[in-house]
Amino acid sequence: MLQTRSAKRTAAAAVKIATDMVKEGLISKDEALQRVEPAQVEQLLLPRFDQKEVDKARSAGRYLAKGLNASPGAATGRAVFDADRAVALKGQKQLVVLVRPETSPDDFHGMVAATGILTARGGSTSHAAVVARGLGLPCVAGVAALDIDLQKREMRVGGKVIKEGDAISIDGTTGEVFAGELPTIAANFREEKELIELLSWADKRRRLGVWVNADTPGECRLARELGAEGVGLARTEHMFREAERLPIVQDMILAGDTAGRKRALAKLLPFQQGDFNEMFEAMDGLPVVIRLIDPPLHEFLREYADINVEIAVAQATGRNGTELEKKVRIFRRLEQLHEDNPMLGLRGCRLLLVYPEILEMQIRAILGAAIDSAEKGIKAKPEIMMPLVGTMGELDRLAAQVTEVAQQVFKERGKRVEYKFGTMIEIPRACIIADQIATKTEFFSFGTNDLTQTVLGISRDDAQKSFLTRYVEEKIIPADPFQVLDRDGVGAMMRMAVERGRKTKPGLKIGICGEHAGEPSSVALCHELGLTYVSPSTYRVPVARLAAAQAALAGGAARDR
């Protein structure tokens, strides 16, 4: 042979060739596992455009722009420019693509209603990207060529104007955006027989468990179908943002005293307990790690951002009265809650310690749902996780409060259930005192998004909007640390936490939750560090199963599970 080239192949072809060659005795199962790229697995699980139709669209001049391929898959629908409109059109059984300069938690209900998300700003770990991957929605982010006018409900790109209601198509796998509709080819995991077989071989070779980040019962059921062995992160704050619940949450935040907060939380309790009932049923027999409320309170109050302007207008026009008085009270409360750096302020366990009534409501909801499940013959395995812990003083107080509320619930219900108590390791000090933290906890879970921010001293969203892309392009750093784990910095802190935690408690269960948990080289680092499991977003569960097997094979640690 004078020359050879690696044959280009589709994801489906790569999997079929590998499995067929095993059946024909040409290669071993271990070789087959190493011949398929984890990213190819993800492509097989999501809708995609027919390439012939894409080529036709290009020839017809319908190509608009290219951005970051933030969440894979293909979507087509009517362009809409606000979340409420997306919900309304979905109610009319129309497909929509939510278009925003960038998304925020206030857009969550519209993102759920959309078939895809398109933003002018943001990176791979922006709000739009992270939520889209969790929901299994295609997302193209950071399309700098987009000029979005929310007032006119239109966007301009490449000399073309797309008005609300016009059809657009986005490819989250390539980052491309097209005008008009493109036909999609749907994926069905149950029909991917060769992939299912390949992943069954991977399961026998990997040492890492593969769990999932899931916030809804539907995500839990899908994740189990895709091979998840537990929920590594259920974010309780996402359960607060539904339309009928958000006003209750806002009432709780704006209440001026403990009694007012407790009245609002009493209304919220049935909703939260109902969510956990459904999740425990979906994950019957498997562990569910539930993180108590984490974000700063201002994230639930975005609709009041311009209330000072409303007050000024009302006063200038002489519109006094009850409504104005209410707005003034809200404004004063917002001034009390204001923080210059909220992501480093009153959030996570700090919020729970300042407002212990929130912790009490959430523990009651979790354990109440576990007892409800037990009475129905469902085996609930709740694991309660405290976010942002950095001192033993915090952990001691939190552990005591959880125990106290748990005992109250068990006494009231006349029944006990087992639960685990653990913490998220997401700030450097927690890594340093991991040996102490392990004395009070039964598990650790690395939150590598915040750990990356605090180790590197950079704001994720600000960095990705300004200098981080340039850093990668100019090779100042090898990769975006919010996509690929920083081995020398964040990885070193993780290693310290693992070693110190297990020195105190040798059998300590340690996982990682977040997008790093579905990125192959990051999964390999988790294998090297001896973590118990990785917990990625739903559609990255099969990706993590294969990546974990490849990590085990590369380390010579393959063994039957």
C-alpha positions in Angstrom: 0.0 0.0 0.0 1.4 3.4 -1.0 -1.2 5.5 0.7 -4.3 5.1 2.9 -6.9 7.5 4.3 -9.3 7.2 7.2 -12.7 6.7 5.7 -15.3 9.4 6.6 -18.4 7.9 8.1 -21.6 9.0 9.7 -22.3 8.3 13.4 -24.7 5.5 12.4 -22.1 4.0 10.1 -19.3 4.1 12.8 -21.5 2.2 15.3 -22.7 -0.3 12.7 -19.2 -1.0 11.3 -17.8 -1.5 14.8 -20.5 -3.9 15.9 -20.5 -5.8 12.6 -16.8 -6.3 12.8 -17.1 -7.9 16.2 -19.8 -10.3 15.0 -17.5 -11.2 12.0 -14.7 -11.9 14.4 -12.4 -9.2 13.0 -12.0 -7.2 16.1 -12.7 -7.6 19.9 -15.5 -5.8 21.8 -12.8 -3.7 23.5 -11.5 -2.6 20.1 -15.0 -1.8 18.9 -15.6 0.4 21.9 -12.5 2.4 21.1 -13.5 2.9 17.4 -16.6 5.0 18.1 -16.3 8.6 19.2 -18.5 9.5 22.2 -19.8 12.6 20.2 -21.1 10.3 17.6 -23.3 8.6 20.1 -24.9 11.9 21.0 -25.6 12.6 17.3 -27.6 9.4 17.0 -30.0 10.3 19.9 -31.2 13.7 18.5 -33.2 14.8 15.5 -31.1 15.9 12.5 -31.6 17.6 9.2 -31.5 15.7 5.9 -28.2 16.7 4.4 -29.7 16.9 0.9 -32.3 19.5 2.1 -29.5 21.4 3.8 -27.6 21.6 0.5 -30.7 22.8 -1.3 -31.3 25.5 1.3 -27.7 26.8 0.8 -28.1 26.8 -3.0 -31.3 28.8 -2.5 -29.6 31.4 -0.4 -31.4 30.5 2.8 -28.3 30.2 4.9 -28.3 33.0 7.5 -25.4 32.7 10.0 -23.3 30.4 12.1 -22.9 30.5 15.9 -21.8 28.1 18.7 -23.1 24.6 18.5 -24.3 24.9 22.1 -26.7 21.9 22.2 -26.9 19.3 19.4 -29.9 18.4 17.3 -32.0 20.1 14.7 -35.1 22.2 15.1 -37.5 24.1 12.9 -40.4 26.4 13.8 -41.7 29.9 13.9 -39.4 32.5 15.3 -40.7 34.0 18.6 -39.0 36.6 20.7 -40.4 36.2 24.2 -41.2 33.2 26.4 -44.9 34.0 26.9 -45.4 34.0 23.2 -43.7 30.7 22.8 -46.0 29.1 25.4 -49.1 30.6 23.7 -48.2 29.3 20.3 -47.4 25.9 21.7 -50.9 25.9 23.1 -52.1 26.4 19.5 -50.0 23.3 18.6 -47.4 25.3 16.6 -43.7 24.6 16.6 -41.6 27.6 17.7 -37.9 28.5 18.0 -37.3 30.9 20.9 -35.0 33.8 19.8 -33.4 36.0 22.5 -30.3 38.2 22.8 -29.6 35.8 25.7 -31.8 33.8 28.0 -32.4 34.0 31.8 -34.3 31.9 34.3 -37.4 34.0 33.5 -37.4 32.4 30.0 -37.5 28.9 31.3 -41.2 28.3 30.6 -40.7 29.5 27.0 -37.6 27.3 26.5 -39.6 24.3 27.6 -42.3 25.2 25.1 -39.9 25.7 22.2 -38.4 23.1 19.8 -35.1 25.0 19.8 -33.3 28.1 21.1 -31.3 30.7 19.3 -29.3 33.5 21.0 -27.1 36.3 19.9 -24.9 36.1 23.0 -23.6 33.4 25.3 -21.2 30.5 25.2 -21.2 26.7 25.8 -22.1 27.1 29.4 -24.5 30.0 29.2 -28.0 29.7 30.6 -29.4 28.9 27.2 -26.8 26.2 26.5 -27.0 24.5 29.8 -30.8 24.5 30.0 -31.1 23.4 26.4 -28.8 20.4 26.9 -30.8 19.4 30.0 -34.0 19.5 28.1 -32.6 17.8 25.0 -33.3 20.9 22.9 -31.1 22.1 20.0 -29.4 25.4 20.7 -27.3 27.7 18.7 -25.8 30.4 20.9 -23.5 33.4 20.5 -24.5 34.3 16.9 -22.9 37.7 16.8 -24.3 38.4 13.3 -27.8 38.5 14.7 -29.3 42.0 15.4 -32.4 41.3 17.5 -35.0 44.0 18.0 -37.4 42.9 20.8 -39.6 45.9 20.4 -40.3 45.2 16.7 -40.2 41.5 17.3 -37.7 40.8 14.4 -34.1 40.0 13.8 -31.7 41.1 11.0 -28.9 39.0 9.7 -27.0 39.1 6.5 -29.2 41.7 4.9 -32.3 39.7 5.6 -35.1 40.4 8.1 -36.9 37.6 10.0 -40.1 38.7 11.6 -41.9 37.0 14.4 -43.9 34.1 12.9 -41.4 33.5 10.1 -40.1 30.0 9.9 -36.4 29.4 10.7 -34.3 26.2 11.2 -31.3 25.8 13.5 -28.7 23.0 13.7 -27.3 22.7 17.2 -24.8 20.1 16.0 -23.2 22.5 13.4 -24.2 25.9 14.8 -25.9 26.9 11.5 -29.1 28.9 11.1 -31.4 28.9 8.0 -34.4 30.8 6.9 -37.5 28.6 6.3 -38.3 25.1 7.3 -36.0 22.1 6.8 -37.3 18.6 7.2 -35.9 16.7 10.2 -35.1 13.0 10.7 -36.3 11.9 14.2 -34.2 9.7 16.4 -35.5 6.8 18.5 -33.1 5.2 21.0 -35.1 1.9 21.1 -34.5 1.5 17.4 -30.8 2.0 17.6 -30.1 -1.7 18.1 -26.3 -1.6 17.3 -25.9 1.4 19.6 -27.7 -0.4 22.4 -25.5 -3.4 21.9 -22.3 -1.3 21.9 -23.3 0.4 25.1 -24.0 -2.9 26.8 -20.4 -3.8 26.1 -19.3 -0.4 27.5 -21.3 -1.1 30.7 -19.2 -4.2 31.3 -16.0 -2.4 30.9 -16.5 0.9 32.8 -15.8 1.4 36.4 -17.6 4.8 36.8 -21.3 4.8 37.4 -23.4 7.0 35.1 -26.2 9.0 36.7 -28.1 12.0 35.3 -28.9 15.6 36.0 -32.7 15.7 35.9 -35.3 18.2 37.2 -38.6 16.6 36.1 -40.2 13.2 36.1 -40.1 13.1 32.3 -36.4 13.7 32.3 -36.0 10.9 34.9 -37.9 8.4 32.8 -36.0 9.2 29.6 -32.7 9.0 31.4 -33.5 5.5 32.8 -34.2 4.4 29.2 -30.9 5.8 28.2 -29.1 3.9 30.9 -28.9 6.2 33.9 -28.3 4.5 37.3 -29.5 7.4 39.5 -30.1 11.1 39.6 -26.9 12.9 40.5 -28.5 16.4 40.6 -32.1 17.5 40.9 -32.1 21.3 41.0 -35.0 22.3 43.2 -35.0 26.0 42.1 -36.1 24.9 38.6 -39.3 23.6 40.3 -40.0 27.1 41.5 -40.2 28.8 38.2 -43.4 27.4 36.8 -46.1 30.1 36.2 -48.4 29.1 39.1 -45.5 28.8 41.6 -43.3 31.8 40.8 -45.7 34.4 42.4 -45.6 32.3 45.6 -41.8 32.3 45.6 -41.8 36.0 45.1 -44.2 36.5 48.0 -41.9 34.5 50.1 -38.9 36.6 49.1 -40.6 39.9 49.5 -42.1 39.1 52.9 -40.7 41.3 55.6 -40.7 38.7 58.4 -40.4 35.0 59.1 -44.1 34.6 59.6 -44.8 36.0 56.1 -42.1 33.7 54.5 -43.6 30.7 56.3 -47.1 31.5 55.0 -45.8 31.5 51.4 -43.7 28.4 51.9 -46.7 26.5 53.2 -48.4 27.2 49.9 -45.2 26.0 48.0 -44.8 22.8 50.0 -47.5 20.7 48.2 -46.1 21.6 44.8 -42.5 20.6 45.8 -43.6 17.4 47.5 -45.7 16.5 44.5 -42.6 16.9 42.2 -40.5 14.6 44.4 -43.4 12.0 44.6 -43.3 11.8 40.8 -39.4 11.7 40.6 -39.2 9.0 43.2 -41.8 7.0 41.3 -39.8 7.4 38.0 -36.5 6.4 39.7 -38.0 3.6 41.8 -35.1 1.8 43.5 -32.4 4.2 42.3 -30.8 7.1 44.3 -31.9 10.7 43.7 -29.5 13.5 44.8 -31.6 16.6 45.6 -29.7 19.9 45.9 -31.5 22.4 48.1 -32.1 25.9 46.7 -28.9 27.3 45.3 -29.2 30.6 43.3 -29.4 34.1 44.8 -32.9 35.4 45.4 -32.7 38.2 42.8 -33.0 35.5 40.0 -36.7 35.1 41.0 -37.4 38.8 40.9 -36.3 39.9 37.4 -39.8 41.2 36.5 -39.3 43.9 39.2 -36.0 45.2 37.6 -37.7 48.4 36.4 -40.0 49.0 39.4 -38.1 52.2 40.3 -39.0 53.6 36.9 -42.7 52.6 37.4 -42.7 54.4 40.7 -41.2 57.5 39.3 -43.8 57.6 36.4 -46.6 57.0 38.8 -45.5 59.8 41.1 -44.9 62.2 38.2 -48.4 61.6 36.9 -50.0 61.8 40.3 -51.2 58.2 40.3 -51.0 57.6 44.0 -52.8 54.9 45.9 -52.6 51.3 47.0 -50.8 50.1 43.9 -48.1 52.7 44.3 -47.7 51.9 48.0 -47.2 48.2 47.1 -44.6 49.1 44.5 -42.7 51.3 47.0 -42.7 48.4 49.6 -41.4 46.1 46.9 -38.7 48.5 45.9 -37.5 49.0 49.5 -37.4 45.2 50.0 -35.3 44.9 46.8 -32.9 47.5 48.1 -32.5 45.4 51.3 -31.7 42.3 49.2 -29.4 44.0 46.7 -25.9 42.6 46.3 -23.0 43.8 44.2 -21.8 40.3 43.5 -24.8 38.0 44.1 -23.1 34.8 42.8 -20.6 35.2 45.6 -23.1 36.4 48.1 -26.3 35.1 49.8 -26.9 31.9 48.0 -26.6 28.1 48.5 -26.2 27.0 52.1 -25.8 30.7 53.2 -29.3 31.4 52.1 -30.6 28.3 54.0 -28.8 29.4 57.2 -30.2 33.0 57.0 -33.7 31.7 56.1 -33.9 28.3 57.8 -37.6 28.1 57.0 -36.7 27.5 53.4 -34.6 24.5 54.4 -37.4 23.2 56.6 -39.9 23.3 53.7 -37.6 21.5 51.4 -36.7 18.8 53.8 -40.4 18.3 54.6 -41.1 18.0 50.9 -38.3 15.5 50.3 -39.0 13.2 53.2 -42.7 13.5 53.0 -42.6 12.4 49.4 -40.3 9.5 50.3 -42.8 8.3 52.9 -45.7 8.7 50.4 -43.7 6.6 48.0 -42.9 3.9 50.6 -46.7 3.7 51.3 -47.3 3.0 47.6 -44.6 0.3 47.5 -42.1 2.6 45.7 -38.5 2.4 47.0 -37.4 6.1 47.3 -33.7 6.7 47.9 -33.3 10.4 48.6 -29.9 12.0 49.1 -30.0 15.6 50.4 -27.2 17.8 49.1 -26.1 21.1 50.6 -24.7 23.6 48.0 -21.7 25.9 48.4 -20.5 24.6 51.8 -17.1 26.0 52.7 -16.8 25.8 56.5 -17.5 23.2 59.2 -19.6 25.8 61.1 -22.0 25.9 58.1 -22.1 22.1 57.8 -22.5 21.4 61.5 -25.5 23.8 61.7 -27.1 22.4 58.5 -26.7 18.8 59.5 -28.4 19.6 62.9 -31.2 21.4 61.2 -31.8 18.6 58.7 -31.9 16.0 61.5 -34.3 18.1 63.6 -36.8 18.5 60.7 -36.4 14.8 59.7 -37.3 13.7 63.2 -40.3 16.0 63.2 -41.6 14.6 59.9 -41.0 11.0 61.0 -42.9 11.6 64.3 -45.8 13.3 62.5 -46.1 10.6 59.8 -45.4 7.7 62.2 -43.0 6.2 59.7 -39.2 6.5 59.0 -37.4 6.4 55.7 -33.6 6.2 55.0 -31.9 9.2 53.5 -28.3 10.3 52.9 -26.8 13.7 53.8 -24.0 15.2 51.6 -22.6 18.3 50.1 -21.5 19.9 46.9 -17.8 20.5 46.6 -17.6 23.7 44.5 -15.3 26.2 46.3 -11.6 25.7 46.9 -11.9 25.8 50.7 -14.2 22.8 50.6 -11.5 20.8 48.8 -8.9 21.9 51.4 -11.0 20.8 54.4 -12.5 17.8 52.7 -11.2 15.5 55.5 -13.3 17.5 58.0 -16.3 17.7 55.7 -16.3 13.9 55.3 -16.9 13.4 59.1 -20.4 14.8 58.6 -21.3 13.7 55.2 -22.1 10.4 53.3 -21.3 11.7 49.8 -19.5 14.5 47.9 -20.6 15.8 44.5 -18.3 18.1 42.6 -20.0 21.2 41.2 -17.2 22.0 38.6 -18.9 25.0 37.1 -18.6 27.1 40.3 -15.3 25.3 41.2 -13.8 26.4 37.9 -15.0 29.9 38.4 -13.5 30.2 41.9 -10.3 28.3 41.1 -9.5 30.4 38.0 -11.0 33.6 39.4 -13.2 34.3 36.4 -16.9 34.8 35.8 -18.1 32.2 33.3 -20.6 34.3 31.5 -18.5 37.4 31.4 -15.4 35.5 30.3 -17.2 33.7 27.5 -18.7 37.0 26.2 -15.3 38.8 26.3 -11.9 37.1 26.3 -12.3 33.3 26.7 -12.8 32.5 23.0 -9.8 34.6 22.1 -7.7 32.8 24.8 -8.6 29.5 23.2 -8.0 30.6 19.6 -4.7 32.2 20.4 -3.7 29.1 22.5 -3.2 31.0 25.7 -5.2 28.2 27.2 -5.7 24.7 25.6 -9.5 24.7 25.9 -12.5 26.5 27.4 -12.3 25.3 31.0 -16.1 25.4 31.3 -16.3 22.7 28.5 -13.2 20.7 29.4 -12.0 20.2 32.9 -8.8 22.2 33.8 -6.6 19.3 34.9 -3.8 21.3 36.4 -6.0 23.6 38.5 -9.5 22.3 39.0 -8.4 18.7 38.6 -5.7 19.2 41.3 -8.3 20.6 43.7 -10.6 17.6 43.0 -7.7 15.2 43.6 -7.0 16.9 46.9 -10.7 16.6 47.9 -10.9 12.9 46.9 -7.7 12.0 48.8 -8.6 13.9 51.9 -12.2 12.9 52.0 -11.4 9.2 51.6 -8.6 9.4 54.2 -11.3 10.2 56.7 -14.0 7.9 55.2 -12.5 5.3 52.8 -15.9 4.3 51.3 -17.0 7.9 50.7 -19.2 8.1 47.6 -18.0 10.9 45.3 -19.6 12.1 42.0 -19.5 15.0 39.6 -22.6 16.7 38.3 -22.8 19.1 35.3 -21.7 19.4 31.7 -18.1 18.3 32.4 -19.6 14.9 33.4 -20.5 14.3 29.7 -17.3 15.5 28.1 -15.0 12.5 27.3 -11.6 13.9 28.4 -13.2 15.2 31.7 -14.8 11.7 32.2 -11.4 10.2 31.8 -10.1 12.5 34.5 -12.9 11.4 36.8 -12.0 7.8 36.2 -8.3 8.6 37.1 -9.4 10.3 40.3 -11.4 7.3 41.3 -14.8 9.0 41.4 -17.9 6.8 42.0 -20.0 8.3 39.2 -20.5 11.0 36.7 -23.8 12.8 36.2 -24.3 14.6 32.9 -27.5 16.0 31.3 -30.0 13.5 29.9 -28.9 13.1 26.4 -25.3 12.8 27.4 -25.9 9.7 29.5 -25.0 7.3 26.6 -22.0 9.5 25.8 -20.8 9.2 29.3 -21.3 5.4 29.3 -19.0 5.0 26.3 -16.5 7.6 27.5 -16.3 5.9 30.9 -15.6 2.5 29.2 -12.9 4.1 27.0 -11.3 5.6 30.1 -11.2 2.3 31.8 -9.7 0.6 28.7 -7.1 3.3 28.3 -6.0 2.9 31.9 -5.9 -0.9 31.7 -8.6 -1.1 34.4 -11.2 -2.9 32.3 -13.2 -5.5 34.2 -16.6 -6.9 34.2 -19.1 -4.9 36.3 
